[in-house]
């Protein structure tokens, strides 16, 4: 972009902002005309009912009486069943002199600087 085009663009932006600010600050107290609601009865306080429904209303009786399978039974595991067991990964322990700083900031796991990662 040439120098003249940049100057023209910047001056137009300043001009637009200069015209917009006085318009927004012209009337500091905007007035709204909202009609008053004149009711003969006072307003009713309503509360939201978040109690759960009765289980017999939600599920049919035959589903309630059906026995739930035990997920630990190995006889239920077939080719279409996937079972995942995992453990969290061990924390990263730096080596060298950085291990001393790490052990000072993590005193409960300081033994990890002496044990190999498995």
GURO-971127 format. One record per residue (C-alpha): residue number from 1; residue in three letters; x, y, z. Coordinates in Angstrom, 3 decimals. Example, Ala and Ser with C-alpha at 12.3 -4.5 7.8 and 13.67 -1.06 7.14 Angstrom:
residues 2
@k: 1 | r: Ala | xx: 12.300 | yy: -4.500 | zz: 7.800
@k: 2 | r: Ser | xx: 13.670 | yy: -1.060 | zz: 7.140
END
This chain:
residues 118
@k: 1 | r: Unk | xx: 0.000 | yy: 0.000 | zz: 0.000
@k: 2 | r: Unk | xx: 1.407 | yy: 3.353 | zz: -0.972
@k: 3 | r: Unk | xx: 2.064 | yy: 6.132 | zz: 1.494
@k: 4 | r: Unk | xx: -0.776 | yy: 8.313 | zz: 0.156
@k: 5 | r: Unk | xx: -3.275 | yy: 5.457 | zz: 0.384
@k: 6 | r: Unk | xx: -2.228 | yy: 4.763 | zz: 3.985
@k: 7 | r: Unk | xx: -2.618 | yy: 8.413 | zz: 4.933
@k: 8 | r: Unk | xx: -6.028 | yy: 8.575 | zz: 3.249
@k: 9 | r: Unk | xx: -7.208 | yy: 5.399 | zz: 4.965
@k: 10 | r: Unk | xx: -6.034 | yy: 6.542 | zz: 8.406
@k: 11 | r: Unk | xx: -7.598 | yy: 9.968 | zz: 7.998
@k: 12 | r: Unk | xx: -10.945 | yy: 8.417 | zz: 6.995
@k: 13 | r: Unk | xx: -10.849 | yy: 6.169 | zz: 10.056
@k: 14 | r: Unk | xx: -10.122 | yy: 9.129 | zz: 12.335
@k: 15 | r: Unk | xx: -12.897 | yy: 11.132 | zz: 10.682
@k: 16 | r: Unk | xx: -15.411 | yy: 8.298 | zz: 11.149
@k: 17 | r: Unk | xx: -14.441 | yy: 7.866 | zz: 14.802
@k: 18 | r: Unk | xx: -14.568 | yy: 11.602 | zz: 15.372
@k: 19 | r: Unk | xx: -18.093 | yy: 11.726 | zz: 13.983
@k: 20 | r: Unk | xx: -19.247 | yy: 8.672 | zz: 15.956
@k: 21 | r: Unk | xx: -18.087 | yy: 9.646 | zz: 19.455
@k: 22 | r: Unk | xx: -20.060 | yy: 12.891 | zz: 19.862
@k: 23 | r: Unk | xx: -23.213 | yy: 11.125 | zz: 18.679
@k: 24 | r: Unk | xx: -22.849 | yy: 8.416 | zz: 21.317
@k: 25 | r: Unk | xx: -22.053 | yy: 10.920 | zz: 24.071
@k: 26 | r: Unk | xx: -24.712 | yy: 13.471 | zz: 23.096
@k: 27 | r: Unk | xx: -27.428 | yy: 12.184 | zz: 25.458
@k: 28 | r: Unk | xx: -25.886 | yy: 10.692 | zz: 28.620
@k: 29 | r: Unk | xx: -29.268 | yy: 9.658 | zz: 30.061
@k: 30 | r: Unk | xx: -31.326 | yy: 7.743 | zz: 27.514
@k: 31 | r: Unk | xx: -35.012 | yy: 7.587 | zz: 28.353
@k: 32 | r: Unk | xx: -37.109 | yy: 4.532 | zz: 27.738
@k: 33 | r: Unk | xx: -40.848 | yy: 4.655 | zz: 27.553
@k: 34 | r: Unk | xx: -42.140 | yy: 1.406 | zz: 28.994
@k: 35 | r: Unk | xx: -45.792 | yy: 1.316 | zz: 29.991
@k: 36 | r: Unk | xx: -46.473 | yy: 0.423 | zz: 33.619
@k: 37 | r: Unk | xx: -48.359 | yy: -2.796 | zz: 34.187
@k: 38 | r: Unk | xx: -51.270 | yy: -2.104 | zz: 36.449
@k: 39 | r: Unk | xx: -52.468 | yy: -5.412 | zz: 37.805
@k: 40 | r: Unk | xx: -55.138 | yy: -5.857 | zz: 40.409
@k: 41 | r: Unk | xx: -53.460 | yy: -8.951 | zz: 41.877
@k: 42 | r: Unk | xx: -49.886 | yy: -9.049 | zz: 43.184
@k: 43 | r: Unk | xx: -47.338 | yy: -11.066 | zz: 41.195
@k: 44 | r: Unk | xx: -47.054 | yy: -14.765 | zz: 42.050
@k: 45 | r: Unk | xx: -43.669 | yy: -16.140 | zz: 43.075
@k: 46 | r: Unk | xx: -43.065 | yy: -19.312 | zz: 41.111
@k: 47 | r: Unk | xx: -40.353 | yy: -21.821 | zz: 41.874
@k: 48 | r: Unk | xx: -38.863 | yy: -24.284 | zz: 39.423
@k: 49 | r: Unk | xx: -39.569 | yy: -27.888 | zz: 40.422
@k: 50 | r: Unk | xx: -36.370 | yy: -29.865 | zz: 39.841
@k: 51 | r: Unk | xx: -37.321 | yy: -33.019 | zz: 41.727
@k: 52 | r: Unk | xx: -36.788 | yy: -36.180 | zz: 39.685
@k: 53 | r: Unk | xx: -39.878 | yy: -38.130 | zz: 38.613
@k: 54 | r: Unk | xx: -40.761 | yy: -41.507 | zz: 40.070
@k: 55 | r: Unk | xx: -38.723 | yy: -44.242 | zz: 38.401
@k: 56 | r: Unk | xx: -41.887 | yy: -46.294 | zz: 37.783
@k: 57 | r: Unk | xx: -43.226 | yy: -43.440 | zz: 35.644
@k: 58 | r: Unk | xx: -40.095 | yy: -43.338 | zz: 33.491
@k: 59 | r: Unk | xx: -39.214 | yy: -47.032 | zz: 32.978
@k: 60 | r: Unk | xx: -41.531 | yy: -49.964 | zz: 32.338
@k: 61 | r: Unk | xx: -41.785 | yy: -52.672 | zz: 35.007
@k: 62 | r: Unk | xx: -40.095 | yy: -55.369 | zz: 32.871
@k: 63 | r: Unk | xx: -36.967 | yy: -53.200 | zz: 32.472
@k: 64 | r: Unk | xx: -36.870 | yy: -52.511 | zz: 36.204
@k: 65 | r: Unk | xx: -37.072 | yy: -56.223 | zz: 37.044
@k: 66 | r: Unk | xx: -34.387 | yy: -57.233 | zz: 34.534
@k: 67 | r: Unk | xx: -31.045 | yy: -58.088 | zz: 36.086
@k: 68 | r: Unk | xx: -28.135 | yy: -55.867 | zz: 35.176
@k: 69 | r: Unk | xx: -25.083 | yy: -57.742 | zz: 33.832
@k: 70 | r: Unk | xx: -21.879 | yy: -57.638 | zz: 35.834
@k: 71 | r: Unk | xx: -19.160 | yy: -55.926 | zz: 33.737
@k: 72 | r: Unk | xx: -16.406 | yy: -57.934 | zz: 35.491
@k: 73 | r: Unk | xx: -17.652 | yy: -61.303 | zz: 34.233
@k: 74 | r: Unk | xx: -15.268 | yy: -62.636 | zz: 31.593
@k: 75 | r: Unk | xx: -17.854 | yy: -64.943 | zz: 29.996
@k: 76 | r: Unk | xx: -19.699 | yy: -61.905 | zz: 28.612
@k: 77 | r: Unk | xx: -16.644 | yy: -60.713 | zz: 26.698
@k: 78 | r: Unk | xx: -17.028 | yy: -61.563 | zz: 23.027
@k: 79 | r: Unk | xx: -15.613 | yy: -60.340 | zz: 19.730
@k: 80 | r: Unk | xx: -17.979 | yy: -57.349 | zz: 19.676
@k: 81 | r: Unk | xx: -17.148 | yy: -56.277 | zz: 23.239
@k: 82 | r: Unk | xx: -14.300 | yy: -53.920 | zz: 24.046
@k: 83 | r: Unk | xx: -12.932 | yy: -53.609 | zz: 27.545
@k: 84 | r: Unk | xx: -10.292 | yy: -51.000 | zz: 28.329
@k: 85 | r: Unk | xx: -8.293 | yy: -50.861 | zz: 31.523
@k: 86 | r: Unk | xx: -5.680 | yy: -48.219 | zz: 31.997
@k: 87 | r: Unk | xx: -3.519 | yy: -46.434 | zz: 34.503
@k: 88 | r: Unk | xx: -2.335 | yy: -42.836 | zz: 34.553
@k: 89 | r: Unk | xx: 1.126 | yy: -42.361 | zz: 33.048
@k: 90 | r: Unk | xx: 3.991 | yy: -41.769 | zz: 35.466
@k: 91 | r: Unk | xx: 5.098 | yy: -38.157 | zz: 35.850
@k: 92 | r: Unk | xx: 8.034 | yy: -36.812 | zz: 33.876
@k: 93 | r: Unk | xx: 11.195 | yy: -36.793 | zz: 36.001
@k: 94 | r: Unk | xx: 14.126 | yy: -34.882 | zz: 34.498
@k: 95 | r: Unk | xx: 17.652 | yy: -36.200 | zz: 34.729
@k: 96 | r: Unk | xx: 20.875 | yy: -34.684 | zz: 36.018
@k: 97 | r: Unk | xx: 20.884 | yy: -31.596 | zz: 38.236
@k: 98 | r: Unk | xx: 17.326 | yy: -30.771 | zz: 37.177
@k: 99 | r: Unk | xx: 16.231 | yy: -33.903 | zz: 39.055
@k: 100 | r: Unk | xx: 17.370 | yy: -32.322 | zz: 42.330
@k: 101 | r: Unk | xx: 15.213 | yy: -29.264 | zz: 41.724
@k: 102 | r: Unk | xx: 12.282 | yy: -31.484 | zz: 40.683
@k: 103 | r: Unk | xx: 12.673 | yy: -33.558 | zz: 43.859
@k: 104 | r: Unk | xx: 12.677 | yy: -30.401 | zz: 45.985
@k: 105 | r: Unk | xx: 9.458 | yy: -29.161 | zz: 44.361
@k: 106 | r: Unk | xx: 7.775 | yy: -32.615 | zz: 44.481
@k: 107 | r: Unk | xx: 8.838 | yy: -34.081 | zz: 47.845
@k: 108 | r: Unk | xx: 6.198 | yy: -36.842 | zz: 47.905
@k: 109 | r: Unk | xx: 7.488 | yy: -38.225 | zz: 44.595
@k: 110 | r: Unk | xx: 11.199 | yy: -37.572 | zz: 45.150
@k: 111 | r: Unk | xx: 11.895 | yy: -41.329 | zz: 45.206
@k: 112 | r: Unk | xx: 11.252 | yy: -41.374 | zz: 41.453
@k: 113 | r: Unk | xx: 14.673 | yy: -39.853 | zz: 40.699
@k: 114 | r: Unk | xx: 16.283 | yy: -43.069 | zz: 41.944
@k: 115 | r: Unk | xx: 13.907 | yy: -45.537 | zz: 40.235
@k: 116 | r: Unk | xx: 13.846 | yy: -46.154 | zz: 36.479
@k: 117 | r: Unk | xx: 10.719 | yy: -45.296 | zz: 34.501
@k: 118 | r: Unk | xx: 8.602 | yy: -48.347 | zz: 33.699
END
